[in-house]
């Protein structure tokens, strides 16, 4: 179908990744009106139909178009666009309004894997189902639901973050929190220096020459001086590789934990997720999820979660999480007291 000059110029302003789809929809819109040349009027009419800012005639008569619908013949199916997504799923008769990505570490025997994550992934899904997140979110959204309106979650089994949690609404990666045990003397072998990819470890009490030799794989033990190991936590990502190769137990790891990040996104203005908490156990992870879900479902005006995080502020989210954790700990303590009383 031919386009007049002004209509063609208007088409060029449409983002290239949707231009082809928009062109076909606009031409269909004009063809249905019996036109052979697309004018700027057709572009504006089609735009009103696509964005839900006007009315359109179809087989059912004149109807108000749904927001963001690119298909005026789609009817009243609120989930019509969502169903086109490769990630479309259902639970209890409703579309699942969240998607969880996990890395493949468990399946491929990844050498960097710190801990398995399929368990926490299932617990997150169970919690979202328990609070009826999908059902409640769907009721809040007017018009057709788009794939980006779902909560995007990603979990990685180590700081390499192959599942890209830094750009998701709710992201986790496993950490092996490392520390120096001063009760065990360093022998200067240099294994930790070679294993650390961040340059976060320093050993004092060794000459510069010995440190270079140790980092290159040679013996770093010519002196009888006491060697002191320090970790620069501004650089350390808590991958645990240094502790794995330490033969003396000077560097150890505490129990496995999670870094929780929220509010990441791609799109026109990408933003990395912000740290909600750096070292969380599974209970705290689920509490963090609850805090985010409550914020989403209590927001009166629909927003992308990343925008909501910026509106409320990461400090307020941290405060809400602290309050949630305190309540959880109080409940645990109360149960322990009751249990102790029953034993007596």
Number of C-alpha atoms within 10 A of each C-alpha: 11 12 15 11 12 13 18 16 12 13 19 10 9 13 10 11 8 9 14 12 11 20 17 12 19 23 22 18 21 21 15 12 11 9 15 13 14 23 21 17 12 19 23 14 18 26 19 17 25 22 14 20 16 16 15 19 15 13 9 8 7 10 14 13 26 25 18 18 22 20 17 23 13 14 15 12 13 18 17 16 17 22 17 11 11 8 12 15 15 11 12 10 8 12 18 23 26 20 15 18 17 22 24 17 19 16 8 9 9 13 10 14 22 23 17 17 21 16 9 16 17 12 15 19 15 12 15 19 15 9 13 14 20 20 17 12 19 20 9 15 14 11 17 19 23 20 19 12 17 20 22 22 23 24 28 29 27 28 22 15 18 17 21 20 30 25 23 27 25 27 31 33 28 27 27 23 20 22 18 18 15 12 8 11 16 22 17 26 22 27 22 26 24 17 18 19 15 12 14 16 20 17 19 14 16 21 15 11 9 20 23 16 16 21 18 14 14 14 17 21 19 10 12 9 11 14 17 17 20 14 16 12 12 8 12 17 19 22 23 27 22 22 24 15 18 20 13 15 17 19 25 20 20 11 10 18 22 25 22 25 24 28 27 23 22 11 6 6 6 11 16 17 21 20 16 23 19 14 16 20 14 15 14 20 24 18 21 25 20 19 18 23 17 12 17 21 15 12 12 9 10 16 13 15 26 22 15 18 23 11 11 11 11 17 11 13 19 16 13 18 22 16 14 17 18 12 12 15 13 12 12 11 12 12 12 12 12 10 11 10 9 8 7 5
